[in-house]
Every structure is written in structure tokens, then in C-alpha cells.
Amino acid sequence: MKPKEDIWRARVERLIASGQSAREFAAAEGVNPKSLSGYKSHFARQARERTPQLVKVRVTSQATEPSSALEVVLPSGAVLRVTAGCDETLLRKVVRALGESR
């Protein structure tokens, strides 16, 4: 992380802990309240993007016999088929990449 960003992150953390409004806190710190609010939003957005998201799963049918494959239909309509013996590391990479492409 850049030194300037470290300074603003610490400042935003102090703002949150203070319970003050951004305007009050900025005045006490001698910084521009718009800059403070902008950095607060920026860091919140970064945190949301890094937070894993859960998705609703709906079972559409019950298998009548054991299957050696798992099929996941993504909201985009793409289908991910996972067969028995699939390389677990590769599957993790695919799932991670799909999550990052949102």
C-alpha cells in the first residue's frame, strides 16, 4: 500500500471510531471533508469487493441414481460441470476467477 493511502486509511479508521461526522472530524484533523468522505467511500468499496459473496442455491431435481458429476448453472446461464476426480486446485482457480469476473 502507498504511504499516502496508509495515512488516509488510518484517518478513516479514527473517524469511524470517533463517532463524529466527517465534517467535524475533518475540521479537527485539518483536512478537506470531501477528501475524507471520498477516501472513506473508496476503502468501503475495496472491502466490499474483497468480501466473498454467497449466492442462493436452488435444487432443481433429485438424482435417481448416483452421479459422478456436479452441474452448476450460473446466473449468467453458463454451466459449470464438475466430474468425479476433478483436480481440486483447478476447480478452486475456476471458481475464484468466476467470482472475480462479476
Residue pairs with C-beta under 8 A, 6 or more apart in sequence:
1 9
8 35
8 36
8 39
8 43
9 39
9 43
11 29
11 31
11 36
11 39
12 36
12 39
12 40
12 43
14 25
15 22
15 25
15 36
15 40
16 40
18 25
20 28
22 33
22 36
22 37
22 40
23 33
25 36
26 32
26 33
26 35
26 36
27 33
29 36
52 99
53 99
53 102
55 75
68 83
68 84
69 81
69 82
69 83
69 84
70 81
70 82
71 79
71 80
71 81
71 82
72 79
72 80
72 81
72 82
73 79
73 80
74 80
74 98
80 94
80 98
82 91
